[in-house]
């Protein structure tokens, strides 16, 4: 089986500052027509930052779609043409006031492959030096929090952290620490 869908036409429904939404008419591998609703997103980055005491630096912020405050790893969207590695360093500085000398790639996450093309690139690092003042976007409000890595893993396993990128970043970072690689 070929496992491919051929795009026949595309109708743009919405073009926003961050996302673009379109409906595509496609031909399935068996020749039958189908429709796909797609959200295009520029992608994002996230980083699991460990302190010298093996604490994870989190951010808490209100997430409008869920109407609640979430505990998350620092993250942000990519600007047009921005290098993901430079973006993760920028987000780390802006949201936590920290920097790092070495980063380990944790790979990519496809958060919602059924309808959205977003790719989140993940890293882990150790914070260097003292934290500086945060430098948030004008529409960004958050506070930082430090939680021991072991407790963060427990929180993931107890369903206390629903954010997917955060769960993956914590669990992969914990495994790196366990193996002595971070």
PADRENLUM-508535 format. One record per residue: x, y, z of N, C-alpha, C in turn; residue in three letters; residue number from 0. Coordinates in Angstrom, 3 decimals. Layout:
n.X,n.Y,n.Z,ca.X,ca.Y,ca.Z,c.X,c.Y,c.Z,res,n
X,Y,Z,X,Y,Z,X,Y,Z,ala,NUM
...
END
This chain:
n.X,n.Y,n.Z,ca.X,ca.Y,ca.Z,c.X,c.Y,c.Z,res,n
0.840,-1.179,0.000,0.000,0.000,0.000,0.891,1.251,0.000,unk,0
0.494,2.245,-0.747,1.296,3.447,-0.966,1.268,4.441,0.207,unk,1
0.165,4.546,0.937,0.006,5.468,2.064,0.360,6.909,1.723,unk,2
-0.369,7.450,0.739,-0.163,8.839,0.344,-1.498,9.431,-0.062,unk,3
-1.690,10.713,0.229,-2.901,11.412,-0.193,-2.501,12.584,-1.082,unk,4
-3.043,12.618,-2.274,-2.723,13.652,-3.257,-3.656,14.849,-3.077,unk,5
-3.073,16.037,-2.925,-3.867,17.258,-2.793,-4.413,17.646,-4.159,unk,6
-5.728,17.813,-4.241,-6.373,18.217,-5.489,-6.674,19.714,-5.503,unk,7
-7.110,20.246,-4.364,-7.382,21.684,-4.259,-7.291,22.105,-2.801,unk,8
-7.131,23.419,-2.609,-6.998,23.954,-1.258,-7.797,25.245,-1.167,unk,9
-8.624,25.361,-0.124,-9.411,26.564,0.103,-9.013,27.162,1.443,unk,10
-8.468,28.386,1.397,-8.065,29.057,2.629,-9.301,29.590,3.341,unk,11
-9.415,29.270,4.643,-10.546,29.731,5.444,-10.180,30.894,6.351,unk,12
-8.935,30.888,6.828,-8.517,31.906,7.786,-7.010,32.066,7.725,unk,13
-6.560,33.313,7.726,-5.124,33.585,7.768,-4.891,34.559,8.917,unk,14
-4.331,34.052,10.008,-4.111,34.864,11.194,-2.651,35.184,11.413,unk,15
-2.375,35.771,12.566,-1.017,36.156,12.929,-0.158,34.922,13.194,unk,16
-0.755,33.872,13.753,-0.002,32.669,14.088,-0.397,31.476,13.231,unk,17
-1.675,31.258,13.040,-2.121,30.076,12.299,-2.831,30.449,11.005,unk,18
-2.822,29.495,10.089,-3.590,29.579,8.854,-4.420,28.300,8.776,unk,19
-5.685,28.432,8.397,-6.583,27.280,8.332,-7.069,27.120,6.893,unk,20
-7.013,25.888,6.399,-7.513,25.615,5.057,-8.177,24.243,5.009,unk,21
-9.029,24.070,3.999,-9.671,22.783,3.733,-9.142,22.301,2.395,unk,22
-8.643,21.081,2.381,-8.081,20.505,1.166,-8.954,19.353,0.682,unk,23
-9.180,19.316,-0.622,-9.784,18.142,-1.252,-8.617,17.267,-1.682,unk,24
-8.668,15.986,-1.291,-7.577,15.064,-1.579,-8.104,13.799,-2.244,unk,25
-7.157,13.099,-2.853,-7.453,11.771,-3.394,-6.705,10.764,-2.529,unk,26
-7.462,9.823,-1.974,-6.876,8.806,-1.108,-6.122,7.771,-1.928,unk,27
-5.358,6.934,-1.261,-4.563,5.914,-1.953,-5.423,4.935,-2.747,unk,28
-6.719,4.790,-2.365,-7.613,3.893,-3.112,-8.373,4.619,-4.220,unk,29
-8.009,5.907,-4.461,-8.629,6.675,-5.533,-9.877,7.436,-5.118,unk,30
-10.350,7.233,-3.918,-11.558,7.901,-3.436,-11.248,9.327,-2.980,unk,31
-12.219,10.231,-3.122,-12.009,11.615,-2.664,-12.243,11.725,-1.150,unk,32
-11.610,12.705,-0.551,-11.811,12.995,0.867,-11.479,14.464,1.108,unk,33
-11.830,14.933,2.268,-11.559,16.320,2.656,-10.705,16.334,3.910,unk,34
-9.749,17.253,3.966,-8.873,17.396,5.126,-8.908,18.842,5.606,unk,35
-9.184,19.027,6.889,-9.133,20.347,7.520,-7.755,20.470,8.159,unk,36
-7.033,21.536,7.810,-5.635,21.654,8.218,-5.365,23.011,8.862,unk,37
-4.587,22.968,9.943,-4.087,24.184,10.580,-2.581,24.228,10.330,unk,38
-2.115,25.274,9.666,-0.678,25.476,9.480,-0.167,26.329,10.630,unk,39
0.931,25.921,11.210,1.531,26.612,12.355,3.035,26.690,12.107,unk,40
3.697,27.790,12.477,5.130,27.937,12.177,6.041,27.013,12.985,unk,41
5.506,26.342,13.995,6.324,25.468,14.825,6.821,26.192,16.058,unk,42
7.388,25.413,16.958,7.842,26.011,18.200,9.036,25.279,18.783,unk,43
9.471,25.779,19.922,10.606,25.206,20.635,10.258,25.138,22.115,unk,44
10.923,24.241,22.823,10.744,24.138,24.262,12.026,23.589,24.864,unk,45
12.267,23.944,26.140,13.508,23.513,26.776,13.245,23.095,28.218,unk,46
13.833,21.983,28.608,13.809,21.521,29.991,15.123,21.975,30.620,unk,47
15.025,22.981,31.484,16.209,23.589,32.105,16.367,23.019,33.509,unk,48
17.542,22.463,33.781,17.840,21.950,35.113,18.784,22.901,35.836,unk,49
18.542,23.084,37.123,19.462,23.844,37.956,20.557,22.899,38.449,unk,50
21.542,23.463,39.171,22.612,22.637,39.734,22.076,21.664,40.785,unk,51
20.872,21.939,41.314,20.243,21.067,42.316,19.260,20.079,41.682,unk,52
19.323,19.904,40.373,18.400,19.042,39.625,16.934,19.459,39.793,unk,53
16.719,20.772,39.806,15.361,21.300,39.785,15.047,21.699,38.343,unk,54
13.808,21.479,37.937,13.347,21.905,36.622,12.767,23.309,36.768,unk,55
13.140,24.199,35.850,12.567,25.550,35.849,11.331,25.531,34.952,unk,56
10.183,25.733,35.573,8.894,25.747,34.873,8.385,27.176,34.746,unk,57
7.394,27.343,33.884,6.621,28.582,33.848,5.153,28.212,34.075,unk,58
4.464,29.098,34.758,3.008,28.979,34.912,2.409,30.137,34.135,unk,59
1.446,29.787,33.263,0.770,30.855,32.537,-0.642,30.441,32.178,unk,60
-1.493,31.449,32.036,-2.885,31.219,31.662,-2.929,30.830,30.194,unk,61
-3.616,29.745,29.890,-3.776,29.297,28.504,-5.244,29.438,28.124,unk,62
-5.515,30.400,27.282,-6.882,30.766,26.948,-7.744,29.607,26.435,unk,63
-7.260,28.754,25.517,-8.147,27.692,25.033,-8.681,26.771,26.133,unk,64
-7.924,26.620,27.215,-8.340,25.737,28.309,-8.936,26.516,29.478,unk,65
-8.834,27.839,29.432,-9.321,28.717,30.497,-8.739,28.336,31.853,unk,66
-7.441,28.016,31.855,-6.765,27.677,33.103,-5.272,27.956,33.016,unk,67
-4.659,28.006,34.192,-3.222,28.197,34.284,-2.562,26.833,34.168,unk,68
-1.554,26.724,33.295,-0.840,25.469,33.102,0.601,25.600,33.577,unk,69
1.131,24.496,34.083,2.537,24.385,34.426,3.229,23.779,33.216,unk,70
4.197,24.513,32.645,4.829,24.091,31.408,6.329,24.348,31.434,unk,71
7.029,23.666,30.538,8.417,24.025,30.273,8.410,25.314,29.468,unk,72
9.443,26.146,29.599,9.524,27.349,28.775,9.460,26.972,27.284,unk,73
8.705,27.761,26.537,8.489,27.430,25.124,8.050,28.676,24.369,unk,74
8.091,28.573,23.059,7.607,29.670,22.232,7.548,29.264,20.782,unk,75
6.871,30.105,19.999,6.746,29.810,18.572,7.941,30.365,17.815,unk,76
8.198,29.753,16.689,9.272,30.217,15.805,8.811,31.438,15.027,unk,77
9.699,32.396,14.901,9.448,33.548,14.041,9.809,33.136,12.614,unk,78
9.246,33.791,11.583,9.564,33.412,10.210,11.071,33.403,9.947,unk,79
11.583,32.288,9.447,12.996,32.145,9.112,13.921,31.955,10.302,unk,80
13.379,31.889,11.513,14.227,31.784,12.702,14.776,30.370,12.868,unk,81
16.040,30.277,13.235,16.673,28.997,13.516,16.131,28.463,14.849,unk,82
15.635,27.222,14.889,15.051,26.687,16.128,16.003,26.719,17.325,unk,83
17.293,26.465,17.108,18.235,26.472,18.217,18.399,27.883,18.786,unk,84
18.455,28.885,17.920,18.531,30.274,18.396,17.229,30.656,19.102,unk,85
16.110,30.147,18.603,14.805,30.441,19.218,14.708,29.870,20.622,unk,86
15.212,28.656,20.836,15.107,28.064,22.175,15.973,28.822,23.164,unk,87
17.131,29.300,22.731,17.985,30.101,23.616,17.299,31.434,23.942,unk,88
16.652,32.024,22.943,15.915,33.281,23.143,14.774,33.075,24.139,unk,89
13.984,32.033,23.942,12.854,31.770,24.843,13.339,31.505,26.267,unk,90
14.434,30.767,26.409,14.979,30.489,27.737,15.340,31.797,28.450,unk,91
16.053,32.684,27.746,16.447,33.982,28.324,15.221,34.812,28.696,unk,92
14.270,34.917,27.744,13.096,35.760,27.954,12.223,35.270,29.107,unk,93
11.943,33.964,29.144,10.959,33.430,30.092,11.536,33.033,31.442,unk,94
12.849,32.764,31.512,13.424,32.340,32.793,14.594,33.195,33.239,unk,95
15.116,34.039,32.359,16.268,34.858,32.697,17.563,34.077,32.788,unk,96
17.555,32.824,32.340,18.756,31.986,32.418,19.370,31.760,31.047,unk,97
20.627,31.327,31.056,21.319,30.912,29.843,22.002,29.586,30.138,unk,98
22.482,28.955,29.097,23.185,27.680,29.229,24.338,27.639,28.242,unk,99
25.326,26.826,28.558,26.476,26.676,27.673,26.312,25.485,26.738,unk,100
25.595,24.458,27.190,25.421,23.245,26.392,23.966,22.837,26.365,unk,101
23.533,22.381,25.217,22.157,21.908,25.038,22.204,20.505,24.442,unk,102
21.236,19.706,24.819,21.085,18.378,24.235,19.726,18.345,23.546,unk,103
19.714,17.989,22.279,18.450,17.889,21.554,17.663,16.688,22.059,unk,104
16.376,16.923,22.316,15.463,15.844,22.702,14.571,15.445,21.528,unk,105
14.842,16.000,20.359,14.085,15.633,19.163,12.889,16.528,18.899,unk,106
11.984,16.008,18.095,10.798,16.750,17.667,9.539,16.060,18.164,unk,107
8.496,16.875,18.387,7.187,16.374,18.790,6.163,16.908,17.801,unk,108
5.286,16.031,17.330,4.155,16.431,16.498,2.922,16.396,17.407,unk,109
2.526,17.540,18.011,1.496,17.503,19.041,0.107,17.073,18.575,unk,110
-0.299,17.440,17.375,-1.653,17.106,16.907,-1.631,16.761,15.420,unk,111
-1.058,15.610,15.046,-0.860,15.293,13.623,-2.138,15.043,12.827,unk,112
-3.269,14.916,13.485,-4.515,14.676,12.764,-5.015,15.875,11.990,unk,113
-4.619,17.087,12.413,-5.117,18.276,11.727,-4.156,19.464,11.721,unk,114
-3.042,19.375,12.447,-2.148,20.525,12.545,-0.725,20.126,12.176,unk,115
-0.035,20.993,11.433,1.324,20.715,10.996,2.398,21.226,11.947,unk,116
2.026,21.617,13.160,3.005,22.135,14.116,4.037,21.084,14.494,unk,117
5.298,21.506,14.566,6.399,20.671,15.053,7.062,21.449,16.182,unk,118
7.211,20.798,17.347,7.903,21.419,18.475,9.243,20.723,18.636,unk,119
10.306,21.524,18.617,11.659,20.987,18.825,12.024,21.160,20.291,unk,120
12.510,20.084,20.898,12.790,20.065,22.332,14.281,19.981,22.616,unk,121
14.708,20.647,23.705,16.078,20.567,24.190,16.072,20.410,25.705,unk,122
17.210,19.977,26.226,17.470,19.960,27.660,18.800,20.656,27.886,unk,123
18.941,21.289,29.052,20.191,21.978,29.367,20.287,22.192,30.877,unk,124
21.441,22.664,31.299,21.648,23.084,32.684,21.831,24.601,32.694,unk,125
21.121,25.258,33.595,21.239,26.718,33.719,22.634,27.078,34.212,unk,126
23.179,28.161,33.664,24.516,28.650,34.041,24.379,29.994,34.724,unk,127
25.112,30.193,35.799,25.131,31.503,36.457,23.821,31.847,37.142,unk,128
23.682,33.109,37.475,22.478,33.585,38.156,21.436,34.018,37.141,unk,129
20.174,33.860,37.516,19.074,34.259,36.644,18.994,35.778,36.558,unk,130
18.758,36.271,35.365,18.569,37.700,35.112,17.065,38.003,35.163,unk,131
16.718,39.252,34.931,15.313,39.647,34.883,14.651,39.070,33.632,unk,132
13.366,38.711,33.753,12.625,38.186,32.604,12.420,39.293,31.578,unk,133
12.284,38.887,30.309,12.071,39.828,29.217,10.909,39.316,28.368,unk,134
9.699,39.459,28.894,8.515,38.870,28.274,7.954,39.743,27.157,unk,135
7.228,39.089,26.227,6.495,39.827,25.202,5.419,40.656,25.903,unk,136
4.941,41.731,25.246,3.985,42.623,25.905,2.650,41.949,26.216,unk,137
2.322,40.862,25.515,1.071,40.151,25.796,1.308,38.830,26.548,unk,138
2.473,38.709,27.173,2.860,37.477,27.852,2.987,37.729,29.356,unk,139
2.274,36.923,30.136,2.307,37.038,31.584,2.534,35.657,32.155,unk,140
3.604,35.494,32.923,3.898,34.188,33.502,4.763,34.350,34.728,unk,141
4.857,33.288,35.494,5.788,33.272,36.618,6.558,31.954,36.566,unk,142
7.774,31.985,37.082,8.612,30.784,37.060,8.489,30.040,38.383,unk,143
8.802,28.763,38.307,8.729,27.899,39.481,9.759,26.790,39.310,unk,144
10.408,26.424,40.388,11.398,25.349,40.357,10.846,24.146,41.111,unk,145
10.924,22.988,40.464,10.441,21.744,41.058,11.521,20.689,40.846,unk,146
11.879,19.927,41.903,12.865,18.863,41.723,12.467,17.918,40.584,unk,147
13.456,17.508,39.793,13.193,16.648,38.641,12.421,15.393,39.042,unk,148
12.824,14.765,40.129,12.141,13.550,40.578,10.652,13.813,40.849,unk,149
10.349,14.947,41.478,8.958,15.331,41.751,8.223,15.625,40.442,unk,150
8.896,16.270,39.483,8.278,16.581,38.192,7.891,15.296,37.458,unk,151
8.762,14.278,37.498,8.443,12.986,36.873,7.209,12.391,37.543,unk,152
7.169,12.462,38.866,6.018,11.968,39.626,4.745,12.705,39.211,unk,153
4.844,14.020,39.035,3.687,14.818,38.624,3.191,14.410,37.244,unk,154
4.112,14.118,36.328,3.723,13.644,34.994,2.971,12.319,35.122,unk,155
3.535,11.395,35.897,2.926,10.071,36.048,1.588,10.118,36.778,unk,156
1.371,11.155,37.600,0.108,11.318,38.325,-0.887,12.207,37.585,unk,157
-0.618,12.499,36.332,-1.498,13.327,35.497,-1.711,14.730,36.045,unk,158
-0.697,15.280,36.709,-0.778,16.637,37.234,-0.245,17.663,36.240,unk,159
0.396,17.197,35.173,0.925,18.081,34.130,0.351,17.590,32.795,unk,160
-0.710,18.240,32.300,-1.356,17.755,31.075,-0.658,18.135,29.770,unk,161
0.230,19.123,29.799,0.863,19.611,28.577,1.810,18.560,27.989,unk,162
1.593,18.185,26.731,2.340,17.097,26.087,3.831,17.390,25.960,unk,163
4.199,18.577,25.485,5.628,18.886,25.308,6.354,18.852,26.635,unk,164
5.674,19.276,27.691,6.267,19.282,29.019,6.458,17.864,29.529,unk,165
5.466,17.019,29.347,5.591,15.617,29.760,6.780,14.958,29.071,unk,166
6.856,15.128,27.763,7.928,14.500,26.985,9.290,15.067,27.395,unk,167
9.380,16.381,27.523,10.644,17.004,27.905,11.127,16.533,29.268,unk,168
10.232,16.444,30.230,10.603,15.996,31.578,11.071,14.548,31.559,unk,169
10.303,13.677,30.930,10.645,12.251,30.938,11.948,11.974,30.192,unk,170
12.163,12.642,29.067,13.419,12.446,28.334,14.604,13.017,29.111,unk,171
14.410,14.170,29.743,15.487,14.758,30.540,15.828,13.868,31.731,unk,172
14.827,13.332,32.394,15.068,12.431,33.531,15.874,11.215,33.093,unk,173
15.585,10.718,31.909,16.339,9.563,31.401,17.788,9.943,31.113,unk,174
18.012,11.147,30.569,19.387,11.611,30.329,20.157,11.727,31.644,unk,175
19.520,12.258,32.665,20.170,12.393,33.977,20.484,11.007,34.533,unk,176
19.530,10.103,34.427,19.715,8.723,34.919,20.910,8.057,34.245,unk,177
21.108,8.342,32.960,22.222,7.744,32.204,23.528,8.531,32.352,unk,178
23.494,9.624,33.116,24.694,10.423,33.324,25.083,11.294,32.155,unk,179
24.147,11.614,31.272,24.453,12.410,30.087,24.131,13.886,30.246,unk,180
23.511,14.267,31.374,23.150,15.668,31.604,23.365,16.017,33.065,unk,181
END
